[in-house]
Amino acid sequence: MLIEHLFPNPCSTGVLSIKLKENVNNAAFHIVDNIGTLLKSGILLNSNNLIDVSDLANGIYFFKINSGFLSEIITLQIAMN
């Protein structure tokens, strides 16, 4: 596991908070939709990160993270009011 927590999920605030595990640095992330279209990507440089997702429509997305040989996929729901 690379992520200690990702919240809120479902996200209604427009901002995701991601805390990486203590031993994880410089992890690449990708947010894709249900057909695999890349919508956001970047690098998580430290243990505490904020990602603006306010431009994503309500729906289900996949948050993918890679660091070295490890990877993780989390289902993410956006439910903006």
C-alpha positions as CSV (number, residue, x, y, z in Angstrom):
1,M,0.0,0.0,0.0
2,L,1.3,3.4,-1.0
3,I,-1.5,5.6,0.4
4,E,-2.3,6.0,4.1
5,H,-5.5,7.9,3.4
6,L,-7.3,9.6,0.6
7,F,-10.3,11.8,1.6
8,P,-13.0,12.8,1.3
9,N,-14.3,10.0,-0.8
10,P,-16.9,10.6,-2.1
11,C,-15.5,14.1,-2.7
12,S,-17.9,17.0,-2.5
13,T,-15.4,19.7,-1.6
14,G,-13.4,19.8,-4.9
15,V,-10.2,19.1,-3.1
16,L,-8.7,15.7,-2.4
17,S,-6.3,15.2,0.5
18,I,-3.8,12.4,0.0
19,K,-1.4,11.2,2.7
20,L,1.3,8.8,1.5
21,K,2.8,6.1,3.6
22,E,5.9,7.2,5.5
23,N,8.4,5.5,3.2
24,V,6.8,6.7,-0.1
25,N,8.3,9.7,-2.0
26,N,7.9,11.1,-5.5
27,A,4.9,9.0,-6.4
28,A,3.2,9.6,-9.8
29,F,-0.6,9.8,-9.8
30,H,-3.2,9.6,-12.6
31,I,-7.0,10.2,-12.4
32,V,-8.9,8.4,-15.2
33,D,-12.5,7.9,-16.1
34,N,-14.3,4.6,-16.6
35,I,-13.1,4.3,-20.2
36,G,-9.4,5.1,-19.3
37,T,-9.3,8.7,-20.4
38,L,-6.5,10.5,-18.5
39,L,-8.0,13.6,-16.8
40,K,-5.3,14.6,-14.3
41,S,-1.8,13.6,-13.5
42,G,1.1,14.7,-11.5
43,I,3.7,13.9,-8.9
44,L,3.1,13.7,-5.1
45,L,6.3,15.0,-3.7
46,N,5.8,14.5,0.0
47,S,3.6,12.8,2.5
48,N,0.7,15.3,2.5
49,N,-0.8,16.5,-0.8
50,L,-3.9,18.3,-2.0
51,I,-5.3,17.8,-5.5
52,D,-7.9,20.1,-7.0
53,V,-10.7,18.0,-8.6
54,S,-13.3,20.8,-8.8
55,D,-13.1,20.7,-12.6
56,L,-14.2,17.1,-12.7
57,A,-17.9,16.3,-13.3
58,N,-19.9,14.2,-10.8
59,G,-19.1,10.5,-11.4
60,I,-16.8,7.6,-10.7
61,Y,-13.1,7.8,-11.4
62,F,-10.0,5.8,-10.7
63,F,-7.1,7.2,-8.8
64,K,-3.9,5.4,-9.8
65,I,-0.6,5.9,-8.0
66,N,2.8,4.5,-8.8
67,S,6.1,4.6,-6.9
68,G,9.0,2.4,-8.0
69,F,7.7,-1.1,-8.5
70,L,4.6,-0.5,-6.5
71,S,1.2,0.6,-7.7
72,E,-2.3,1.1,-6.3
73,I,-5.7,1.9,-7.7
74,I,-8.5,3.4,-5.7
75,T,-12.1,4.0,-6.9
76,L,-12.9,7.7,-6.4
77,Q,-16.4,9.2,-6.4
78,I,-16.9,12.9,-7.2
79,A,-20.3,14.3,-6.0
80,M,-20.2,18.1,-6.2
81,N,-23.3,20.0,-5.2
